[in-house]
Amino acid sequence: MRLRNTVAAAAGALLLVLAVPSSSYAATGEFHYRFGADDRGTLHDPEGGRCVNLFGATPDDPAFAPENLTDATAVAYLDFDCKGSVYRVMPPGNRLGDRLKLRSVVFS
């Protein structure tokens, strides 16, 4: 009888785990960057694993001076849609100067 109850409880727990949707990962914090002459952009608690094209970056004028103030690693790309080679890996808390240019970023 105990074995039957144990198996039933384990099966019920497994069904509950499978029925609850998993939450998507989001980085906590802010990612700052600059674009144009003196404009600033910020991503608040960006979603993890999703490429973000940076507002204000254009084909002729990329964003620059990124600051990763999130708790996740940011991977910056020079091209839109996180295409091409990885341009720069930014650990949490990393601030880079005006010389680093980027158009998209993904958090992991």
C-alpha positions as CSV (number, residue, x, y, z in Angstrom):
1,M,0.0,0.0,0.0
2,R,2.8,2.4,0.8
3,L,4.5,1.8,-2.5
4,R,1.3,2.6,-4.3
5,N,0.9,5.9,-2.4
6,T,4.5,6.8,-3.0
7,V,4.2,6.2,-6.7
8,A,0.9,8.2,-6.9
9,A,2.5,11.1,-5.0
10,A,5.6,11.1,-7.3
11,A,3.4,11.0,-10.4
12,G,1.3,13.9,-9.1
13,A,4.4,15.9,-8.4
14,L,5.7,15.2,-11.9
15,L,2.5,16.4,-13.4
16,L,2.5,19.6,-11.4
17,V,6.1,20.3,-12.5
18,L,5.2,19.7,-16.2
19,A,2.0,21.8,-16.0
20,V,3.6,24.9,-14.6
21,P,5.0,27.0,-17.4
22,S,8.7,27.9,-17.0
23,S,9.5,31.6,-16.6
24,S,11.8,33.3,-19.1
25,Y,15.1,34.6,-17.9
26,A,15.6,38.4,-17.6
27,A,18.7,40.2,-16.6
28,T,18.2,42.5,-13.6
29,G,19.5,46.0,-13.9
30,E,20.1,48.4,-16.7
31,F,22.2,48.5,-19.9
32,H,23.2,52.1,-20.9
33,Y,24.6,53.3,-24.2
34,R,25.0,56.5,-26.2
35,F,24.0,57.3,-29.7
36,G,23.9,60.3,-32.0
37,A,25.5,63.6,-30.8
38,D,24.5,63.4,-27.1
39,D,21.6,61.0,-26.8
40,R,21.4,58.2,-24.3
41,G,19.6,54.9,-24.4
42,T,18.7,52.4,-21.6
43,L,17.5,48.8,-21.6
44,H,15.7,48.1,-18.3
45,D,15.8,44.4,-17.1
46,P,16.4,43.1,-20.7
47,E,15.1,39.7,-21.6
48,G,17.8,37.0,-21.7
49,G,18.6,35.1,-24.9
50,R,16.9,37.6,-27.2
51,C,18.7,39.9,-29.5
52,V,18.0,43.6,-29.0
53,N,18.7,46.1,-31.8
54,L,19.6,49.3,-30.0
55,F,17.3,52.2,-30.5
56,G,19.1,55.2,-32.1
57,A,21.8,53.0,-33.8
58,T,21.8,53.4,-37.6
59,P,23.7,51.7,-40.4
60,D,25.9,54.9,-40.7
61,D,26.0,55.8,-37.0
62,P,26.3,52.9,-34.4
63,A,25.7,53.2,-30.7
64,F,28.8,53.6,-28.5
65,A,30.0,53.7,-24.8
66,P,28.0,50.8,-23.4
67,E,27.7,50.2,-19.7
68,N,26.4,46.8,-18.6
69,L,24.9,47.4,-15.2
70,T,22.9,44.2,-15.2
71,D,23.6,40.9,-13.4
72,A,24.0,39.1,-16.8
73,T,26.8,38.9,-19.4
74,A,26.1,41.1,-22.4
75,V,27.4,40.2,-25.8
76,A,27.7,43.2,-28.1
77,Y,27.6,43.0,-31.9
78,L,28.6,45.6,-34.4
79,D,25.9,44.5,-36.8
80,F,22.1,44.6,-36.3
81,D,20.2,41.4,-35.3
82,C,23.3,40.0,-33.5
83,K,24.8,38.9,-36.8
84,G,28.4,38.5,-37.6
85,S,31.1,37.7,-35.2
86,V,30.8,38.5,-31.5
87,Y,32.2,42.0,-31.1
88,R,32.6,42.2,-27.4
89,V,31.7,40.2,-24.3
90,M,30.8,42.4,-21.4
91,P,30.6,40.9,-17.9
92,P,28.2,42.4,-15.4
93,G,29.4,45.8,-14.2
94,N,31.6,46.4,-17.3
95,R,31.8,49.9,-18.7
96,L,33.4,50.6,-22.1
97,G,34.5,53.8,-23.7
98,D,33.4,55.8,-26.7
99,R,35.5,53.8,-29.0
100,L,33.4,50.6,-28.7
101,K,30.7,50.7,-31.4
102,L,27.6,48.4,-31.4
103,R,24.2,48.0,-32.9
104,S,22.7,45.0,-31.1
105,V,23.2,43.1,-27.9
106,V,22.1,39.8,-26.3
107,F,22.1,38.9,-22.6
108,S,23.0,35.5,-21.2
